[in-house]
Amino acid sequence: IFTLYSKSLPLDIACRVWDVFCRDGEEFLFRTALGILRLYEDILTHMDFIHIAQFLTRLPDYISAEEIFSSITTINMNCKNKKWGQ
């Protein structure tokens, strides 16, 4: 799990993701995955499985940190009686 997002995201964004992971815990990694999927939802729905896997393996280099983190903050997760905020 320590290499999660290190290959797919630009280095500066991956470092910020891991900083927040160390602060907030493992649920942030799941929120990051869902935020990435939400951010690229329109693109991904028009691809087949192979192209989706290739796309998610290496996300575009021009992705901005503000764009991805704003997408992550829109994700709310519920698990039974526990609700995770940002």
Distance bins in CASP14 RR format, pairs under 12 A and 6 or more apart:
PFRMAT RR
TARGET T0000
AUTHOR 0000-0000-0000
RMODE 2
METHOD distances of the structure
MODEL  1
1 18 0 0 0 0 0 1 0 0 0 0 0
1 21 0 0 0 0 1 0 0 0 0 0 0
1 25 0 0 0 0 0 1 0 0 0 0 0
1 26 0 0 0 0 1 0 0 0 0 0 0
1 29 1 0 0 1 0 0 0 0 0 0 0
1 30 0 0 0 0 0 1 0 0 0 0 0
1 33 0 0 0 0 0 1 0 0 0 0 0
2 14 0 0 0 0 0 1 0 0 0 0 0
2 18 0 0 0 0 1 0 0 0 0 0 0
2 21 0 0 0 0 0 1 0 0 0 0 0
2 22 0 0 0 0 0 1 0 0 0 0 0
2 29 0 0 0 0 0 1 0 0 0 0 0
3 9 0 0 0 0 0 1 0 0 0 0 0
3 14 0 0 0 0 1 0 0 0 0 0 0
3 18 0 0 0 0 0 1 0 0 0 0 0
3 29 0 0 0 0 0 1 0 0 0 0 0
4 14 0 0 0 0 1 0 0 0 0 0 0
4 17 0 0 0 0 1 0 0 0 0 0 0
4 18 0 0 0 0 1 0 0 0 0 0 0
4 21 0 0 0 0 1 0 0 0 0 0 0
4 26 0 0 0 0 0 1 0 0 0 0 0
4 28 0 0 0 0 0 1 0 0 0 0 0
4 29 1 0 0 1 0 0 0 0 0 0 0
4 30 0 0 0 0 0 1 0 0 0 0 0
4 32 0 0 0 0 1 0 0 0 0 0 0
4 33 0 0 0 0 1 0 0 0 0 0 0
4 36 0 0 0 0 0 1 0 0 0 0 0
4 56 0 0 0 0 0 1 0 0 0 0 0
5 11 0 0 0 0 0 1 0 0 0 0 0
5 12 0 0 0 0 0 1 0 0 0 0 0
5 13 1 0 0 1 0 0 0 0 0 0 0
5 14 1 0 1 0 0 0 0 0 0 0 0
5 15 0 0 0 0 1 0 0 0 0 0 0
5 16 0 0 0 0 1 0 0 0 0 0 0
5 17 1 0 1 0 0 0 0 0 0 0 0
5 18 1 0 0 1 0 0 0 0 0 0 0
5 19 0 0 0 0 0 1 0 0 0 0 0
5 20 0 0 0 0 0 1 0 0 0 0 0
5 21 0 0 0 0 1 0 0 0 0 0 0
5 28 0 0 0 0 0 1 0 0 0 0 0
5 29 1 0 0 1 0 0 0 0 0 0 0
5 30 0 0 0 0 0 1 0 0 0 0 0
5 32 1 0 0 1 0 0 0 0 0 0 0
5 33 0 0 0 0 1 0 0 0 0 0 0
5 35 0 0 0 0 0 1 0 0 0 0 0
5 36 0 0 0 0 1 0 0 0 0 0 0
5 56 0 0 0 0 0 1 0 0 0 0 0
5 57 0 0 0 0 0 1 0 0 0 0 0
5 58 0 0 0 0 0 1 0 0 0 0 0
5 59 0 0 0 0 1 0 0 0 0 0 0
5 63 0 0 0 0 0 1 0 0 0 0 0
5 68 0 0 0 0 0 1 0 0 0 0 0
5 72 0 0 0 0 0 1 0 0 0 0 0
6 12 0 0 0 0 0 1 0 0 0 0 0
6 13 0 0 0 0 0 1 0 0 0 0 0
6 14 1 0 1 0 0 0 0 0 0 0 0
6 15 0 0 0 0 1 0 0 0 0 0 0
6 17 0 0 0 0 1 0 0 0 0 0 0
6 18 0 0 0 0 1 0 0 0 0 0 0
6 21 0 0 0 0 0 1 0 0 0 0 0
6 57 0 0 0 0 0 1 0 0 0 0 0
6 58 0 0 0 0 0 1 0 0 0 0 0
6 59 0 0 0 0 0 1 0 0 0 0 0
7 14 0 0 0 0 1 0 0 0 0 0 0
7 56 0 0 0 0 0 1 0 0 0 0 0
7 57 1 0 0 1 0 0 0 0 0 0 0
7 58 1 0 0 1 0 0 0 0 0 0 0
7 59 0 0 0 0 1 0 0 0 0 0 0
8 14 0 0 0 0 1 0 0 0 0 0 0
8 17 0 0 0 0 0 1 0 0 0 0 0
8 32 0 0 0 0 0 1 0 0 0 0 0
8 33 0 0 0 0 0 1 0 0 0 0 0
8 36 0 0 0 0 1 0 0 0 0 0 0
8 40 0 0 0 0 0 1 0 0 0 0 0
8 53 0 0 0 0 0 1 0 0 0 0 0
8 54 0 0 0 0 0 1 0 0 0 0 0
8 55 0 0 0 0 1 0 0 0 0 0 0
8 56 1 0 0 1 0 0 0 0 0 0 0
8 57 1 0 1 0 0 0 0 0 0 0 0
8 58 1 0 1 0 0 0 0 0 0 0 0
8 59 1 0 1 0 0 0 0 0 0 0 0
8 60 0 0 0 0 0 1 0 0 0 0 0
8 61 0 0 0 0 0 1 0 0 0 0 0
8 63 0 0 0 0 0 1 0 0 0 0 0
8 68 0 0 0 0 0 1 0 0 0 0 0
9 15 0 0 0 0 1 0 0 0 0 0 0
9 16 0 0 0 0 1 0 0 0 0 0 0
9 17 1 0 0 1 0 0 0 0 0 0 0
9 18 0 0 0 0 1 0 0 0 0 0 0
9 29 0 0 0 0 0 1 0 0 0 0 0
9 32 0 0 0 0 1 0 0 0 0 0 0
9 33 0 0 0 0 0 1 0 0 0 0 0
9 35 0 0 0 0 0 1 0 0 0 0 0
9 36 0 0 0 0 1 0 0 0 0 0 0
9 39 0 0 0 0 0 1 0 0 0 0 0
9 56 0 0 0 0 0 1 0 0 0 0 0
9 57 0 0 0 0 0 1 0 0 0 0 0
9 58 0 0 0 0 1 0 0 0 0 0 0
9 59 1 0 1 0 0 0 0 0 0 0 0
9 60 0 0 0 0 0 1 0 0 0 0 0
9 61 0 0 0 0 1 0 0 0 0 0 0
9 63 1 0 0 1 0 0 0 0 0 0 0
9 64 0 0 0 0 0 1 0 0 0 0 0
9 65 0 0 0 0 1 0 0 0 0 0 0
9 67 0 0 0 0 0 1 0 0 0 0 0
9 68 1 0 0 1 0 0 0 0 0 0 0
9 69 0 0 0 0 0 1 0 0 0 0 0
9 72 0 0 0 0 0 1 0 0 0 0 0
10 16 0 0 0 0 1 0 0 0 0 0 0
10 17 0 0 0 0 0 1 0 0 0 0 0
10 58 0 0 0 0 1 0 0 0 0 0 0
10 59 1 0 0 1 0 0 0 0 0 0 0
10 60 0 0 0 0 1 0 0 0 0 0 0
10 61 1 0 1 0 0 0 0 0 0 0 0
10 62 0 0 0 0 1 0 0 0 0 0 0
10 63 1 0 0 1 0 0 0 0 0 0 0
10 64 0 0 0 0 1 0 0 0 0 0 0
10 65 0 0 0 0 1 0 0 0 0 0 0
10 67 0 0 0 0 0 1 0 0 0 0 0
10 68 0 0 0 0 1 0 0 0 0 0 0
11 17 0 0 0 0 0 1 0 0 0 0 0
11 18 0 0 0 0 0 1 0 0 0 0 0
11 61 0 0 0 0 0 1 0 0 0 0 0
11 63 0 0 0 0 0 1 0 0 0 0 0
11 65 0 0 0 0 0 1 0 0 0 0 0
12 18 0 0 0 0 0 1 0 0 0 0 0
12 19 0 0 0 0 0 1 0 0 0 0 0
12 61 0 0 0 0 0 1 0 0 0 0 0
12 63 0 0 0 0 0 1 0 0 0 0 0
12 64 0 0 0 0 0 1 0 0 0 0 0
12 65 1 0 0 1 0 0 0 0 0 0 0
12 66 0 0 0 0 0 1 0 0 0 0 0
12 68 0 0 0 0 0 1 0 0 0 0 0
12 69 0 0 0 0 0 1 0 0 0 0 0
13 19 0 0 0 0 0 1 0 0 0 0 0
13 20 0 0 0 0 0 1 0 0 0 0 0
13 32 0 0 0 0 1 0 0 0 0 0 0
13 36 0 0 0 0 0 1 0 0 0 0 0
13 39 0 0 0 0 0 1 0 0 0 0 0
13 59 0 0 0 0 1 0 0 0 0 0 0
13 60 0 0 0 0 0 1 0 0 0 0 0
13 61 0 0 0 0 0 1 0 0 0 0 0
13 62 0 0 0 0 0 1 0 0 0 0 0
13 63 1 0 0 1 0 0 0 0 0 0 0
13 64 0 0 0 0 1 0 0 0 0 0 0
13 65 1 0 1 0 0 0 0 0 0 0 0
13 66 0 0 0 0 0 1 0 0 0 0 0
13 67 0 0 0 0 1 0 0 0 0 0 0
13 68 1 0 0 1 0 0 0 0 0 0 0
13 69 0 0 0 0 1 0 0 0 0 0 0
13 71 0 0 0 0 0 1 0 0 0 0 0
13 72 0 0 0 0 0 1 0 0 0 0 0
14 20 0 0 0 0 0 1 0 0 0 0 0
14 21 0 0 0 0 0 1 0 0 0 0 0
14 29 0 0 0 0 0 1 0 0 0 0 0
14 32 0 0 0 0 1 0 0 0 0 0 0
14 36 0 0 0 0 0 1 0 0 0 0 0
14 59 0 0 0 0 0 1 0 0 0 0 0
14 63 0 0 0 0 0 1 0 0 0 0 0
14 65 0 0 0 0 0 1 0 0 0 0 0
14 68 0 0 0 0 0 1 0 0 0 0 0
15 21 0 0 0 0 0 1 0 0 0 0 0
15 22 0 0 0 0 0 1 0 0 0 0 0
15 65 0 0 0 0 1 0 0 0 0 0 0
16 22 0 0 0 0 0 1 0 0 0 0 0
16 23 0 0 0 0 0 1 0 0 0 0 0
16 28 0 0 0 0 0 1 0 0 0 0 0
16 32 0 0 0 0 0 1 0 0 0 0 0
16 64 0 0 0 0 0 1 0 0 0 0 0
16 65 1 0 0 1 0 0 0 0 0 0 0
16 66 0 0 0 0 0 1 0 0 0 0 0
16 68 0 0 0 0 1 0 0 0 0 0 0
16 69 1 0 0 1 0 0 0 0 0 0 0
16 72 0 0 0 0 0 1 0 0 0 0 0
17 23 0 0 0 0 0 1 0 0 0 0 0
17 24 0 0 0 0 0 1 0 0 0 0 0
17 25 0 0 0 0 0 1 0 0 0 0 0
17 28 1 0 0 1 0 0 0 0 0 0 0
17 29 1 0 0 1 0 0 0 0 0 0 0
17 30 0 0 0 0 0 1 0 0 0 0 0
17 31 0 0 0 0 1 0 0 0 0 0 0
17 32 1 0 1 0 0 0 0 0 0 0 0
17 33 0 0 0 0 0 1 0 0 0 0 0
17 35 0 0 0 0 0 1 0 0 0 0 0
17 36 0 0 0 0 1 0 0 0 0 0 0
17 59 0 0 0 0 0 1 0 0 0 0 0
17 63 0 0 0 0 0 1 0 0 0 0 0
17 65 0 0 0 0 1 0 0 0 0 0 0
17 68 0 0 0 0 1 0 0 0 0 0 0
17 69 0 0 0 0 1 0 0 0 0 0 0
17 72 0 0 0 0 1 0 0 0 0 0 0
18 24 0 0 0 0 0 1 0 0 0 0 0
18 25 0 0 0 0 0 1 0 0 0 0 0
18 26 0 0 0 0 0 1 0 0 0 0 0
18 28 0 0 0 0 1 0 0 0 0 0 0
18 29 0 0 0 0 1 0 0 0 0 0 0
18 32 0 0 0 0 1 0 0 0 0 0 0
19 25 0 0 0 0 0 1 0 0 0 0 0
19 28 0 0 0 0 1 0 0 0 0 0 0
19 32 0 0 0 0 0 1 0 0 0 0 0
19 65 0 0 0 0 0 1 0 0 0 0 0
19 69 0 0 0 0 0 1 0 0 0 0 0
20 26 0 0 0 0 0 1 0 0 0 0 0
20 27 0 0 0 0 0 1 0 0 0 0 0
20 28 1 0 1 0 0 0 0 0 0 0 0
20 29 0 0 0 0 1 0 0 0 0 0 0
20 31 0 0 0 0 1 0 0 0 0 0 0
20 32 0 0 0 0 1 0 0 0 0 0 0
20 65 0 0 0 0 0 1 0 0 0 0 0
20 68 0 0 0 0 0 1 0 0 0 0 0
20 69 0 0 0 0 1 0 0 0 0 0 0
20 72 0 0 0 0 1 0 0 0 0 0 0
20 73 0 0 0 0 0 1 0 0 0 0 0
20 86 0 0 0 0 1 0 0 0 0 0 0
21 27 0 0 0 0 1 0 0 0 0 0 0
21 28 1 0 1 0 0 0 0 0 0 0 0
21 29 1 0 1 0 0 0 0 0 0 0 0
21 30 0 0 0 0 0 1 0 0 0 0 0
21 31 0 0 0 0 1 0 0 0 0 0 0
21 32 0 0 0 0 1 0 0 0 0 0 0
21 33 0 0 0 0 0 1 0 0 0 0 0
21 72 0 0 0 0 0 1 0 0 0 0 0
22 28 0 0 0 0 1 0 0 0 0 0 0
22 29 0 0 0 0 0 1 0 0 0 0 0
23 86 0 0 0 0 0 1 0 0 0 0 0
24 30 0 0 0 0 0 1 0 0 0 0 0
24 31 0 0 0 0 1 0 0 0 0 0 0
24 32 0 0 0 0 0 1 0 0 0 0 0
24 72 0 0 0 0 0 1 0 0 0 0 0
24 73 0 0 0 0 0 1 0 0 0 0 0
24 77 0 0 0 0 0 1 0 0 0 0 0
24 84 0 0 0 0 1 0 0 0 0 0 0
24 85 0 0 0 0 1 0 0 0 0 0 0
24 86 0 0 0 0 1 0 0 0 0 0 0
25 31 0 0 0 0 0 1 0 0 0 0 0
25 32 0 0 0 0 0 1 0 0 0 0 0
25 84 0 0 0 0 1 0 0 0 0 0 0
26 32 0 0 0 0 0 1 0 0 0 0 0
26 33 0 0 0 0 0 1 0 0 0 0 0
26 77 0 0 0 0 0 1 0 0 0 0 0
26 79 0 0 0 0 0 1 0 0 0 0 0
26 84 0 0 0 0 0 1 0 0 0 0 0
27 33 0 0 0 0 0 1 0 0 0 0 0
27 34 0 0 0 0 0 1 0 0 0 0 0
27 72 0 0 0 0 0 1 0 0 0 0 0
27 75 0 0 0 0 1 0 0 0 0 0 0
27 76 0 0 0 0 0 1 0 0 0 0 0
27 77 1 0 0 1 0 0 0 0 0 0 0
27 78 0 0 0 0 0 1 0 0 0 0 0
27 79 0 0 0 0 1 0 0 0 0 0 0
27 82 0 0 0 0 1 0 0 0 0 0 0
27 83 0 0 0 0 0 1 0 0 0 0 0
27 84 1 0 1 0 0 0 0 0 0 0 0
27 85 0 0 0 0 1 0 0 0 0 0 0
27 86 0 0 0 0 0 1 0 0 0 0 0
28 34 0 0 0 0 0 1 0 0 0 0 0
28 35 0 0 0 0 0 1 0 0 0 0 0
28 69 0 0 0 0 0 1 0 0 0 0 0
28 72 1 0 0 1 0 0 0 0 0 0 0
28 73 0 0 0 0 0 1 0 0 0 0 0
28 75 0 0 0 0 1 0 0 0 0 0 0
28 77 0 0 0 0 1 0 0 0 0 0 0
28 84 0 0 0 0 1 0 0 0 0 0 0
28 85 0 0 0 0 1 0 0 0 0 0 0
28 86 0 0 0 0 1 0 0 0 0 0 0
29 35 0 0 0 0 0 1 0 0 0 0 0
29 36 0 0 0 0 0 1 0 0 0 0 0
29 72 0 0 0 0 0 1 0 0 0 0 0
29 75 0 0 0 0 0 1 0 0 0 0 0
29 77 0 0 0 0 0 1 0 0 0 0 0
29 84 0 0 0 0 0 1 0 0 0 0 0
30 36 0 0 0 0 0 1 0 0 0 0 0
30 37 0 0 0 0 0 1 0 0 0 0 0
30 72 0 0 0 0 0 1 0 0 0 0 0
30 75 0 0 0 0 1 0 0 0 0 0 0
30 76 0 0 0 0 0 1 0 0 0 0 0
30 77 1 0 0 1 0 0 0 0 0 0 0
30 78 0 0 0 0 0 1 0 0 0 0 0
30 79 0 0 0 0 0 1 0 0 0 0 0
30 84 0 0 0 0 1 0 0 0 0 0 0
31 37 0 0 0 0 0 1 0 0 0 0 0
31 38 0 0 0 0 0 1 0 0 0 0 0
31 68 0 0 0 0 0 1 0 0 0 0 0
31 69 0 0 0 0 0 1 0 0 0 0 0
31 71 0 0 0 0 1 0 0 0 0 0 0
31 72 1 0 1 0 0 0 0 0 0 0 0
31 73 0 0 0 0 1 0 0 0 0 0 0
31 74 0 0 0 0 1 0 0 0 0 0 0
31 75 1 0 1 0 0 0 0 0 0 0 0
31 76 0 0 0 0 1 0 0 0 0 0 0
31 77 1 0 0 1 0 0 0 0 0 0 0
31 78 0 0 0 0 0 1 0 0 0 0 0
31 84 1 0 0 1 0 0 0 0 0 0 0
31 85 0 0 0 0 1 0 0 0 0 0 0
31 86 1 0 0 1 0 0 0 0 0 0 0
32 38 0 0 0 0 0 1 0 0 0 0 0
32 39 0 0 0 0 0 1 0 0 0 0 0
32 59 0 0 0 0 0 1 0 0 0 0 0
32 68 0 0 0 0 1 0 0 0 0 0 0
32 69 0 0 0 0 1 0 0 0 0 0 0
32 71 0 0 0 0 1 0 0 0 0 0 0
32 72 1 0 1 0 0 0 0 0 0 0 0
32 73 0 0 0 0 0 1 0 0 0 0 0
32 75 0 0 0 0 1 0 0 0 0 0 0
32 77 0 0 0 0 0 1 0 0 0 0 0
32 86 0 0 0 0 0 1 0 0 0 0 0
33 39 0 0 0 0 0 1 0 0 0 0 0
33 40 0 0 0 0 0 1 0 0 0 0 0
33 56 0 0 0 0 1 0 0 0 0 0 0
33 59 0 0 0 0 0 1 0 0 0 0 0
33 68 0 0 0 0 0 1 0 0 0 0 0
33 71 0 0 0 0 0 1 0 0 0 0 0
33 72 0 0 0 0 1 0 0 0 0 0 0
33 75 0 0 0 0 1 0 0 0 0 0 0
33 77 0 0 0 0 0 1 0 0 0 0 0
34 40 0 0 0 0 0 1 0 0 0 0 0
34 41 0 0 0 0 0 1 0 0 0 0 0
34 68 0 0 0 0 0 1 0 0 0 0 0
34 71 0 0 0 0 1 0 0 0 0 0 0
34 72 1 0 0 1 0 0 0 0 0 0 0
34 73 0 0 0 0 0 1 0 0 0 0 0
34 74 0 0 0 0 1 0 0 0 0 0 0
34 75 1 0 1 0 0 0 0 0 0 0 0
34 76 0 0 0 0 1 0 0 0 0 0 0
34 77 1 0 0 1 0 0 0 0 0 0 0
34 84 0 0 0 0 0 1 0 0 0 0 0
35 41 0 0 0 0 1 0 0 0 0 0 0
35 44 0 0 0 0 0 1 0 0 0 0 0
35 56 0 0 0 0 0 1 0 0 0 0 0
35 59 0 0 0 0 0 1 0 0 0 0 0
35 63 0 0 0 0 0 1 0 0 0 0 0
35 67 0 0 0 0 0 1 0 0 0 0 0
35 68 1 0 0 1 0 0 0 0 0 0 0
35 69 0 0 0 0 1 0 0 0 0 0 0
35 70 0 0 0 0 1 0 0 0 0 0 0
35 71 1 0 1 0 0 0 0 0 0 0 0
35 72 1 0 1 0 0 0 0 0 0 0 0
35 73 0 0 0 0 1 0 0 0 0 0 0
35 74 1 0 0 1 0 0 0 0 0 0 0
35 75 1 0 1 0 0 0 0 0 0 0 0
35 76 0 0 0 0 0 1 0 0 0 0 0
35 77 0 0 0 0 0 1 0 0 0 0 0
35 86 0 0 0 0 0 1 0 0 0 0 0
36 43 0 0 0 0 0 1 0 0 0 0 0
36 44 0 0 0 0 1 0 0 0 0 0 0
36 52 0 0 0 0 0 1 0 0 0 0 0
36 55 0 0 0 0 0 1 0 0 0 0 0
36 56 1 0 0 1 0 0 0 0 0 0 0
36 57 0 0 0 0 0 1 0 0 0 0 0
36 59 1 0 0 1 0 0 0 0 0 0 0
36 60 0 0 0 0 0 1 0 0 0 0 0
36 63 0 0 0 0 1 0 0 0 0 0 0
36 67 0 0 0 0 0 1 0 0 0 0 0
36 68 1 0 0 1 0 0 0 0 0 0 0
36 69 0 0 0 0 0 1 0 0 0 0 0
36 71 1 0 0 1 0 0 0 0 0 0 0
36 72 0 0 0 0 1 0 0 0 0 0 0
36 74 0 0 0 0 0 1 0 0 0 0 0
36 75 0 0 0 0 1 0 0 0 0 0 0
37 43 0 0 0 0 0 1 0 0 0 0 0
37 44 1 0 0 1 0 0 0 0 0 0 0
37 45 0 0 0 0 0 1 0 0 0 0 0
37 52 0 0 0 0 1 0 0 0 0 0 0
37 55 0 0 0 0 0 1 0 0 0 0 0
37 56 0 0 0 0 1 0 0 0 0 0 0
37 59 0 0 0 0 0 1 0 0 0 0 0
37 68 0 0 0 0 0 1 0 0 0 0 0
37 71 0 0 0 0 1 0 0 0 0 0 0
37 72 0 0 0 0 0 1 0 0 0 0 0
37 74 0 0 0 0 0 1 0 0 0 0 0
37 75 0 0 0 0 1 0 0 0 0 0 0
38 44 0 0 0 0 1 0 0 0 0 0 0
38 45 0 0 0 0 0 1 0 0 0 0 0
38 67 0 0 0 0 0 1 0 0 0 0 0
38 68 0 0 0 0 0 1 0 0 0 0 0
38 70 0 0 0 0 0 1 0 0 0 0 0
38 71 1 0 1 0 0 0 0 0 0 0 0
38 72 0 0 0 0 1 0 0 0 0 0 0
38 73 0 0 0 0 0 1 0 0 0 0 0
38 74 1 0 0 1 0 0 0 0 0 0 0
38 75 1 0 0 1 0 0 0 0 0 0 0
38 76 0 0 0 0 0 1 0 0 0 0 0
39 55 0 0 0 0 0 1 0 0 0 0 0
39 56 0 0 0 0 0 1 0 0 0 0 0
39 59 0 0 0 0 1 0 0 0 0 0 0
39 60 0 0 0 0 0 1 0 0 0 0 0
39 63 0 0 0 0 1 0 0 0 0 0 0
39 64 0 0 0 0 0 1 0 0 0 0 0
39 65 0 0 0 0 0 1 0 0 0 0 0
39 66 0 0 0 0 0 1 0 0 0 0 0
39 67 1 0 0 1 0 0 0 0 0 0 0
39 68 1 0 0 1 0 0 0 0 0 0 0
39 69 0 0 0 0 0 1 0 0 0 0 0
39 70 0 0 0 0 1 0 0 0 0 0 0
39 71 1 0 1 0 0 0 0 0 0 0 0
39 72 0 0 0 0 1 0 0 0 0 0 0
39 73 0 0 0 0 0 1 0 0 0 0 0
39 74 0 0 0 0 1 0 0 0 0 0 0
39 75 0 0 0 0 0 1 0 0 0 0 0
40 46 0 0 0 0 0 1 0 0 0 0 0
40 47 0 0 0 0 1 0 0 0 0 0 0
40 51 0 0 0 0 0 1 0 0 0 0 0
40 52 0 0 0 0 1 0 0 0 0 0 0
40 55 1 0 0 1 0 0 0 0 0 0 0
40 56 0 0 0 0 1 0 0 0 0 0 0
40 59 1 0 0 1 0 0 0 0 0 0 0
40 60 0 0 0 0 1 0 0 0 0 0 0
40 63 0 0 0 0 1 0 0 0 0 0 0
40 67 0 0 0 0 0 1 0 0 0 0 0
40 68 0 0 0 0 1 0 0 0 0 0 0
40 71 0 0 0 0 1 0 0 0 0 0 0
41 47 0 0 0 0 0 1 0 0 0 0 0
41 52 0 0 0 0 0 1 0 0 0 0 0
41 55 0 0 0 0 0 1 0 0 0 0 0
41 71 0 0 0 0 1 0 0 0 0 0 0
41 74 0 0 0 0 0 1 0 0 0 0 0
43 51 0 0 0 0 1 0 0 0 0 0 0
43 52 0 0 0 0 1 0 0 0 0 0 0
43 55 1 0 0 1 0 0 0 0 0 0 0
43 56 0 0 0 0 0 1 0 0 0 0 0
43 59 0 0 0 0 0 1 0 0 0 0 0
43 60 0 0 0 0 1 0 0 0 0 0 0
43 63 0 0 0 0 0 1 0 0 0 0 0
44 51 0 0 0 0 1 0 0 0 0 0 0
44 52 1 0 1 0 0 0 0 0 0 0 0
44 53 0 0 0 0 0 1 0 0 0 0 0
44 54 0 0 0 0 0 1 0 0 0 0 0
44 55 1 0 0 1 0 0 0 0 0 0 0
44 56 1 0 0 1 0 0 0 0 0 0 0
44 59 0 0 0 0 0 1 0 0 0 0 0
45 51 0 0 0 0 0 1 0 0 0 0 0
45 52 0 0 0 0 1 0 0 0 0 0 0
45 55 0 0 0 0 0 1 0 0 0 0 0
46 52 0 0 0 0 1 0 0 0 0 0 0
46 55 0 0 0 0 0 1 0 0 0 0 0
47 53 0 0 0 0 1 0 0 0 0 0 0
47 54 0 0 0 0 1 0 0 0 0 0 0
47 55 1 0 0 1 0 0 0 0 0 0 0
47 56 0 0 0 0 1 0 0 0 0 0 0
48 54 0 0 0 0 0 1 0 0 0 0 0
48 55 0 0 0 0 0 1 0 0 0 0 0
49 55 0 0 0 0 0 1 0 0 0 0 0
49 56 0 0 0 0 0 1 0 0 0 0 0
50 56 0 0 0 0 0 1 0 0 0 0 0
50 57 0 0 0 0 0 1 0 0 0 0 0
51 57 0 0 0 0 0 1 0 0 0 0 0
52 59 0 0 0 0 0 1 0 0 0 0 0
55 63 0 0 0 0 0 1 0 0 0 0 0
59 67 0 0 0 0 0 1 0 0 0 0 0
59 68 0 0 0 0 1 0 0 0 0 0 0
59 71 0 0 0 0 0 1 0 0 0 0 0
60 67 0 0 0 0 0 1 0 0 0 0 0
60 68 0 0 0 0 0 1 0 0 0 0 0
62 68 0 0 0 0 0 1 0 0 0 0 0
63 69 0 0 0 0 0 1 0 0 0 0 0
63 70 0 0 0 0 0 1 0 0 0 0 0
63 71 0 0 0 0 1 0 0 0 0 0 0
64 70 0 0 0 0 1 0 0 0 0 0 0
64 71 0 0 0 0 0 1 0 0 0 0 0
65 71 0 0 0 0 0 1 0 0 0 0 0
65 72 0 0 0 0 0 1 0 0 0 0 0
66 72 0 0 0 0 0 1 0 0 0 0 0
66 73 0 0 0 0 0 1 0 0 0 0 0
67 73 0 0 0 0 0 1 0 0 0 0 0
67 74 0 0 0 0 0 1 0 0 0 0 0
68 74 0 0 0 0 0 1 0 0 0 0 0
68 75 0 0 0 0 0 1 0 0 0 0 0
69 75 0 0 0 0 0 1 0 0 0 0 0
69 86 0 0 0 0 1 0 0 0 0 0 0
70 86 0 0 0 0 0 1 0 0 0 0 0
71 86 0 0 0 0 0 1 0 0 0 0 0
72 84 0 0 0 0 0 1 0 0 0 0 0
72 85 0 0 0 0 0 1 0 0 0 0 0
72 86 1 0 0 1 0 0 0 0 0 0 0
73 84 0 0 0 0 0 1 0 0 0 0 0
73 85 0 0 0 0 1 0 0 0 0 0 0
73 86 1 0 1 0 0 0 0 0 0 0 0
74 85 0 0 0 0 0 1 0 0 0 0 0
74 86 0 0 0 0 1 0 0 0 0 0 0
75 83 0 0 0 0 0 1 0 0 0 0 0
75 84 0 0 0 0 1 0 0 0 0 0 0
75 85 0 0 0 0 1 0 0 0 0 0 0
75 86 0 0 0 0 1 0 0 0 0 0 0
76 82 0 0 0 0 0 1 0 0 0 0 0
76 83 1 0 0 1 0 0 0 0 0 0 0
76 84 1 0 0 1 0 0 0 0 0 0 0
76 85 1 0 0 1 0 0 0 0 0 0 0
76 86 0 0 0 0 1 0 0 0 0 0 0
77 83 1 0 0 1 0 0 0 0 0 0 0
77 84 1 0 1 0 0 0 0 0 0 0 0
77 85 1 0 0 1 0 0 0 0 0 0 0
77 86 0 0 0 0 0 1 0 0 0 0 0
78 84 1 0 0 1 0 0 0 0 0 0 0
78 85 0 0 0 0 1 0 0 0 0 0 0
79 85 0 0 0 0 0 1 0 0 0 0 0
END
